[in-house]
């Protein structure tokens, strides 16, 4: 070996002795990505809504999978019932896969000024730099992260208006109680040229019927997943739908984003039996004023029982809280009332929920059979929708 060659070996040995090997390996394994801060934050925000919020033996479920492949950044998130995947174009050709907790990363990004941020992805941490600011975030083992299910069925194109317009009238009535899973979703029923959407939590029920213009299958879909579908469809006119009867999975695609959900299995309750086939008292009332008056009553009702009394009479509908002194606080709203006087008690929260989802500047039709029977609420001009609220039995 020449003298100059020997000198190079000595220099290399000196470097290895001076700098720990771990630091040299870290610099070799570091991957750098430049990306617009707002673009990354927006996509992480959507993905984070699919992250599991329950304790799991799989730590990666608490995070978002960040994967680079084929000149794209892929973001994945899941709670094992629903899955999220989106692609962001990026010139990087190196393949890398990490998982991180999104909460702190999102908060950090939200406080940065607009522009390009630099991501340094190392084996044990993610470093985000913007101008003179740097944030370091620990990683979660990515090996056990589950990818979305593969749905091989042909994609159908459907108009987003079908779900954007109709789902909000039904979704709020679905249950959030996990003890009865079949009530946690919206039941899609198809018959001939008609589709029915039904949701109930056992105390109220929403039913919407519409003409079958798109190929929407019969299925029972989780409420939380459909809420995300409505959010994602806001800016889109069309979306792709895939449905696997065999795997019990459905997916919706919006541009470069696809969301998946496992369907709820089990028998939806026979809701038709809850809907009265007749009524004795019928009232037509202005929606916006009705909502304001129920809220006024709720100021007093929530102190004791959350019960609002609706008295139907020839002068209109008198509303009052169910308290020890019912006659102390009340309001009378003009309404067109047909049939005998009746007094019905409701949990005022259910009425407010319904009115909040009903269109503004509309009239509400209330049909009462008797004080202890389900009461039907309709929206004037919409013959395809009805909402049922179970009354509260009280001693009069």
C-alpha positions in Angstrom: 0.0 0.0 0.0 1.3 3.5 -0.9 2.0 6.1 1.6 -1.0 8.2 0.5 -3.3 5.1 0.7 -2.1 4.4 4.2 -2.8 8.0 5.1 -6.5 7.6 3.9 -7.0 4.5 6.0 -5.6 6.3 9.1 -8.0 9.3 8.5 -11.0 6.9 8.1 -10.1 5.2 11.4 -9.8 8.5 13.1 -13.3 9.5 11.9 -14.8 6.2 13.1 -13.1 6.7 16.5 -14.2 10.3 16.8 -17.8 9.9 15.7 -20.0 7.1 17.1 -21.0 4.5 14.5 -24.7 5.1 15.4 -24.5 8.7 14.2 -22.9 7.7 10.9 -25.6 5.0 10.3 -28.3 7.5 11.2 -27.1 10.0 8.6 -26.9 7.2 6.0 -30.4 6.0 6.7 -32.0 9.4 6.9 -34.5 10.2 4.1 -35.4 13.8 3.3 -38.7 14.9 1.9 -39.9 18.4 1.0 -43.7 19.0 1.1 -46.2 21.8 1.5 -47.1 22.2 5.1 -50.8 22.8 4.6 -51.1 19.9 2.2 -49.6 17.6 4.7 -51.6 18.9 7.6 -54.9 18.7 5.8 -54.3 15.1 4.9 -53.1 14.2 8.4 -56.2 15.8 9.8 -58.5 13.6 7.8 -56.5 10.5 8.4 -56.4 11.1 12.1 -60.2 10.7 12.3 -59.7 7.0 11.4 -57.1 6.4 14.1 -58.2 4.0 16.8 -59.0 5.9 20.1 -59.1 2.7 22.1 -56.3 0.9 23.8 -55.0 -1.9 21.6 -52.3 -4.6 21.9 -51.1 -3.3 18.5 -49.4 0.0 19.2 -49.4 1.0 15.5 -53.2 1.4 15.5 -52.7 4.6 17.6 -50.7 6.2 14.7 -50.7 7.0 11.0 -48.6 5.0 8.5 -46.4 7.2 6.3 -45.1 5.3 3.4 -43.2 6.4 0.3 -43.5 4.4 -2.9 -43.7 5.0 -6.6 -43.1 8.7 -6.3 -46.0 9.1 -3.9 -46.5 9.6 -0.2 -49.1 7.2 1.1 -51.0 7.9 4.3 -52.9 5.1 6.0 -55.0 5.0 9.2 -57.4 2.5 10.7 -59.4 1.5 13.8 -59.8 -2.0 12.3 -63.5 -1.3 11.4 -62.8 1.5 9.0 -59.7 2.3 6.9 -58.2 5.4 5.3 -55.7 5.7 2.4 -54.7 8.7 0.4 -51.8 9.4 -2.0 -49.8 12.6 -2.3 -47.5 13.1 -5.3 -43.8 13.5 -4.4 -40.6 13.2 -6.4 -38.9 10.9 -3.9 -38.0 7.5 -5.3 -36.7 6.0 -2.1 -39.0 3.6 -0.2 -39.6 4.2 3.5 -42.3 3.2 6.0 -42.9 4.8 9.4 -45.7 5.1 11.9 -46.2 8.1 14.2 -48.8 9.5 16.6 -50.5 12.3 14.6 -51.7 14.5 17.5 -48.4 16.2 18.3 -47.3 16.4 14.7 -50.5 18.1 13.6 -50.4 20.6 16.5 -46.7 21.4 15.6 -47.6 21.8 11.9 -50.6 24.0 12.6 -48.3 26.5 14.4 -45.8 26.8 11.5 -46.0 29.5 8.8 -47.3 28.5 5.4 -44.7 27.1 2.9 -42.5 24.1 2.4 -41.4 21.9 5.3 -38.5 19.5 5.3 -39.1 16.0 6.7 -36.0 14.0 7.9 -37.1 10.4 8.4 -34.7 8.4 10.4 -34.9 4.9 11.9 -36.2 6.0 15.3 -37.5 9.5 14.8 -39.2 12.0 12.5 -37.7 15.5 12.3 -39.7 18.4 10.8 -37.9 21.6 9.9 -39.3 25.0 8.8 -36.9 27.9 8.5 -35.3 28.1 12.0 -37.8 25.9 13.7 -37.3 22.1 14.3 -39.5 19.5 15.8 -38.5 15.9 16.7 -41.1 13.1 17.0 -40.7 9.5 18.1 -41.9 6.6 15.9 -44.0 3.6 16.5 -43.1 0.1 15.2 -44.6 -0.1 11.7 -44.4 -3.9 11.2 -47.8 -4.7 12.6 -49.7 -1.9 10.8 -52.7 -3.5 9.0 -53.3 -2.4 5.4 -56.9 -1.8 4.1 -58.8 -4.9 2.8 -58.6 -5.6 -0.9 -61.9 -5.1 -2.7 -61.7 -6.7 -6.1 -65.3 -6.0 -7.2 -65.9 -3.5 -10.1 -66.1 0.1 -9.1 -69.4 1.9 -9.6 -69.6 5.6 -10.1 -72.4 7.4 -8.1 -73.3 11.0 -7.6 -72.2 12.4 -4.3 -75.5 14.4 -4.0 -77.2 11.0 -3.3 -75.5 10.8 0.1 -74.7 14.4 0.8 -78.3 15.5 0.5 -80.0 12.5 2.2 -77.7 11.0 4.8 -77.7 13.9 7.3 -81.5 13.4 7.7 -80.9 9.9 8.9 -77.4 9.7 10.5 -78.2 11.6 13.7 -80.8 9.0 14.7 -78.3 6.1 14.8 -77.1 4.9 18.2 -73.7 5.5 19.6 -74.1 2.7 22.2 -71.8 -0.2 21.3 -73.8 -2.7 23.2 -76.2 -3.1 20.3 -74.0 -2.9 17.2 -76.9 -3.3 14.7 -78.2 0.1 15.9 -74.8 1.8 15.3 -75.4 2.2 11.5 -77.6 3.1 8.7 -79.6 0.3 7.1 -79.7 0.6 3.3 -82.7 -1.4 1.9 -83.3 -1.8 -1.9 -86.6 -2.8 -3.5 -87.3 -2.6 -7.2 -86.6 1.1 -8.1 -86.5 2.4 -4.5 -83.8 2.7 -1.8 -84.7 3.2 1.9 -82.3 4.6 4.5 -83.2 3.8 8.1 -81.5 4.5 11.4 -82.7 4.2 15.0 -81.3 4.1 18.5 -84.4 2.6 20.1 -85.9 6.0 21.1 -86.2 7.6 17.7 -86.1 6.6 14.1 -85.4 8.3 10.8 -86.7 6.8 7.5 -85.9 8.2 4.1 -87.0 6.8 0.7 -85.6 7.8 -2.6 -85.6 6.7 -6.2 -82.9 4.2 -7.1 -80.8 6.0 -9.6 -77.4 4.6 -8.7 -76.2 1.1 -7.9 -76.2 1.2 -4.1 -76.4 -2.3 -2.5 -78.4 -3.5 0.5 -76.1 -3.2 3.6 -75.8 -2.0 7.2 -73.0 0.6 7.4 -71.5 2.1 10.5 -72.6 5.6 11.4 -69.1 7.1 12.1 -67.8 5.9 8.7 -70.8 7.5 6.8 -70.2 10.8 8.7 -66.6 10.8 7.2 -68.0 9.9 3.8 -70.3 12.9 3.9 -67.3 15.2 4.9 -65.1 13.9 2.1 -67.8 14.2 -0.5 -68.4 17.9 0.1 -66.1 19.1 -2.7 -66.8 16.2 -5.1 -69.5 15.6 -7.7 -68.9 11.9 -8.1 -67.3 9.1 -6.1 -66.4 5.5 -6.7 -68.1 2.7 -4.8 -66.9 -0.9 -4.4 -68.9 -3.5 -2.5 -67.9 -7.0 -1.5 -70.8 -9.2 -0.4 -68.3 -12.0 0.4 -65.9 -9.9 2.5 -68.6 -7.6 3.9 -66.6 -4.5 3.0 -67.5 -1.3 1.2 -65.2 1.4 -0.1 -65.7 4.9 -1.4 -63.1 6.7 -3.5 -62.7 10.5 -3.9 -59.9 11.4 -6.2 -56.7 10.0 -4.6 -58.4 9.1 -1.3 -60.2 5.9 -0.5 -62.0 5.0 2.7 -63.1 1.5 3.6 -65.5 0.0 6.1 -66.4 -3.4 7.3 -70.2 -3.8 7.3 -72.3 -4.4 10.5 -73.5 -8.0 10.6 -76.8 -8.9 12.3 -80.5 -8.3 11.8 -81.8 -4.8 11.9 -85.0 -4.5 14.0 -88.4 -4.6 12.3 -88.8 -0.8 12.2 -92.0 -0.8 10.3 -93.9 -1.9 13.5 -92.8 1.3 15.2 -94.4 3.7 12.6 -98.1 4.4 13.4 -100.4 3.8 10.5 -102.9 6.4 11.7 -103.1 9.6 13.8 -105.8 11.5 15.7 -104.2 14.9 16.1 -102.2 16.7 13.4 -100.4 20.0 13.7 -98.5 22.1 11.2 -95.9 24.4 12.8 -93.1 26.8 11.7 -89.7 25.0 12.1 -87.4 27.9 13.1 -89.8 29.2 15.7 -90.4 25.7 17.0 -86.7 25.2 17.5 -86.3 28.5 19.3 -89.3 27.7 21.6 -88.0 24.2 22.5 -84.7 25.7 23.4 -86.4 28.2 25.7 -88.2 25.3 27.4 -85.0 23.4 27.7 -83.5 26.1 29.9 -85.9 25.0 32.6 -86.4 21.3 31.7 -82.7 20.3 31.9 -82.6 21.3 35.6 -84.8 18.3 36.5 -85.8 15.8 33.8 -85.0 17.0 30.3 -88.7 16.5 29.6 -90.7 19.0 27.5 -94.5 18.9 27.5 -96.3 19.7 24.2 -100.0 20.5 24.6 -101.9 20.4 21.3 -105.0 22.6 21.3 -107.2 24.8 19.1 -105.0 27.9 19.8 -101.7 26.1 18.9 -99.1 24.2 20.8 -98.2 25.1 24.3 -94.7 24.1 25.4 -93.5 23.8 28.9 -90.9 21.9 31.0 -91.8 19.0 33.1 -90.9 20.3 36.6 -92.5 20.4 40.0 -94.2 23.6 38.9 -95.2 23.0 35.2 -97.3 26.1 34.9 -94.5 28.5 35.9 -92.7 28.6 32.5 -94.3 28.1 29.1 -94.6 29.4 25.6 -97.5 29.2 23.1 -96.7 28.9 19.4 -99.3 29.3 16.7 -100.0 26.2 14.8 -102.7 24.7 12.6 -104.1 21.9 14.8 -106.6 19.3 13.7 -108.2 16.8 15.9 -108.7 16.4 19.7 -106.5 18.2 22.3 -103.6 16.0 23.5 -100.6 16.4 25.8 -97.4 14.5 24.9 -94.0 14.5 26.8 -90.7 14.2 25.0 -87.0 14.3 25.8 -86.4 17.8 24.4 -82.9 16.7 23.1 -84.5 14.4 20.6 -86.8 17.2 19.2 -83.8 19.6 19.0 -81.7 17.0 17.1 -84.5 16.5 14.6 -85.1 20.2 14.1 -81.4 21.0 13.7 -81.2 18.6 10.7 -84.5 19.7 9.1 -84.2 22.4 6.4 -84.6 26.0 7.5 -87.8 28.0 6.7 -89.8 24.9 6.4 -93.0 23.8 8.2 -93.0 20.7 10.4 -96.0 18.3 10.5 -96.6 16.5 13.8 -98.9 13.5 13.9 -100.1 12.2 17.2 -102.1 9.0 17.9 -102.1 9.1 21.7 -99.8 10.3 24.4 -98.1 6.9 24.9 -97.7 6.0 21.2 -94.8 6.9 18.8 -95.2 10.4 17.4 -94.4 11.1 13.7 -92.6 14.3 12.5 -92.5 15.2 8.8 -91.1 18.0 6.8 -93.7 19.8 4.6 -93.0 19.2 1.0 -90.9 16.0 1.6 -93.2 13.1 1.3 -90.3 10.6 1.3 -89.0 11.4 4.8 -90.4 10.8 8.3 -88.9 10.9 11.8 -90.4 9.1 14.8 -89.8 10.0 18.5 -91.0 7.8 21.3 -92.8 9.9 24.0 -92.0 9.8 27.7 -94.7 8.3 29.8 -95.7 10.6 32.7 -98.4 10.7 35.3 -100.9 13.5 34.6 
